[in-house]
């Protein structure tokens, strides 16, 4: 009987459970979707109980698929961070989970930015308060729904909530908890000052610690529901983004991860926990690799921008039914051959606005349009605009105010996960514009892979976390930038930054 570990990706739309054996081979996978609820415009919630049921069902399927040929030794969660569940003392929800997509706190966060509260929160937590993140949401509940706030003895992230359901313990890890904006970036403890802003009792929050530590076996009830053995170990996992970075082998400064889903996030690694050494546009968080930190930034809804463009302009005219976006990418990739680098002078800023200019309003711009421009030119300009934002973020990351992380990141590799990685064209555009070596794999489950490595390390199957990643990581390929395009793209990048400044000033 072979040993396997489970990496569990608790996403915003679904839960995916993947079983890996000790050689790194995927043995089985199972997933279950769940709904996003929008009771009012701008509000985005989920039923935490539905998420729990999805996890139980996926674990049941994995247990059945592994059968008697494999022994499931341990599991770890790579959970969506930034969402929050108001719960009673027993850990049962008293209100739907409010997700990181929620915008009900826009006015509250704007007020914090004006009165200095936002800056104080970043000084303590390392994070900019963003509408939808837990601390603003909790403060909103305190003001607008005092009944819910009074009933909520605990505020649990998805990881905390599910770990409690799996083990009976209130425990979580630092990489998931830090996005609650309640954790002191220096001490790794619940901050009394930050908790006071939301009216949270620190002593009622889950126990904090680094990812990879064993938390205990599953409960007898979970074993009965799932078919897992009663001694299956639950190991502290991490936030989904830090776990994805871990899966890519990001232990030391020198690699950067670029998540390219509907939203794009760029993440680097630092060994310095001081908030002031992080670039001012970026957030400092705890990594899923112990005693390391991440420097990250939400860049914008670039995937959504491209999906919008495809849906509007790349539907074949002879079809009576619209093609799905994934199918449209085939037409886009072929059509880009009719354009050239530089898009014949076109520049485009993404629909979410320039990410590197504080205070930028949402809204995209297509600049330089002429009658000679084609649909292919406009499509390439959109992809190049997203790539210019990545280069700008890399410039901030590698040119931080203090310089502590600059030298290690100057000659970095950029590992791409998500939709852009599936395109034969977009990664090369990213390489050419950023000047960085782009690393790709024909693989999509980086967060689950990072969780599985933590599970195997916590259960003693791997002597080190690095060994686990080495065993589990799939083959990769690298794309070098085209040096012949360096001068062209340097000029276009400078023009893009000027355009971004002009459009911000005009609004």
Number of C-alpha atoms within 10 A of each C-alpha: 8 12 17 28 32 31 31 32 32 28 18 19 14 15 25 23 28 25 29 24 22 17 12 20 14 16 16 18 19 19 19 18 16 17 13 17 15 12 9 9 9 14 18 20 23 22 17 21 15 13 23 17 13 20 26 20 17 22 28 19 19 24 21 14 16 17 14 10 10 17 18 23 22 31 30 34 34 34 30 24 27 23 27 30 28 25 22 19 13 11 22 19 21 18 19 17 25 28 26 22 17 20 19 19 22 15 12 15 23 15 13 16 15 10 11 10 16 19 17 18 22 21 18 20 27 28 29 23 25 21 20 26 25 28 28 24 27 28 22 19 20 18 12 11 12 13 12 17 24 14 15 23 20 25 28 30 27 29 30 28 27 25 25 21 18 22 19 16 19 22 21 32 26 25 32 33 31 26 29 26 27 28 28 20 25 15 10 19 17 24 20 16 17 21 18 13 16 20 17 25 15 20 10 14 19 23 17 21 17 21 29 26 20 20 18 18 21 24 18 14 13 19 19 12 12 18 17 22 19 14 15 19 24 25 28 31 39 35 33 27 28 33 33 27 30 26 28 28 20 26 24 16 20 20 23 28 26 25 23 20 16 16 16 22 19 24 28 29 28 27 15 17 20 15 21 15 17 26 23 17 19 25 21 32 29 30 31 34 27 16 14 20 25 30 26 26 23 17 24 22 21 27 20 17 20 20 18 14 16 21 14 9 13 22 19 12 9 6 8 8 9 13 14 12 16 12 12 18 19 13 14 19 16 12 16 19 13 12 18 13 19 19 23 18 16 22 26 24 29 26 19 18 23 29 23 20 13 10 10 17 16 15 14 18 16 15 15 11 14 10 5 7 15 15 15 20 24 22 24 29 25 26 25 29 27 27 22 27 25 22 19 19 24 22 16 18 27 22 18 19 15 11 14 16 24 19 13 16 22 17 14 19 20 25 25 22 25 20 17 21 24 18 14 13 17 20 24 19 21 27 22 26 29 25 21 21 21 26 22 21 18 12 14 14 18 26 30 29 35 36 37 37 36 39 34 32 24 26 21 14 20 18 12 14 23 19 14 25 24 15 15 22 19 16 9 12 9 16 17 16 20 13 10 9 14 15 11 14 20 16 11 22 23 11 14 24 17 11 19 21 14 11 17 17 10 7 9
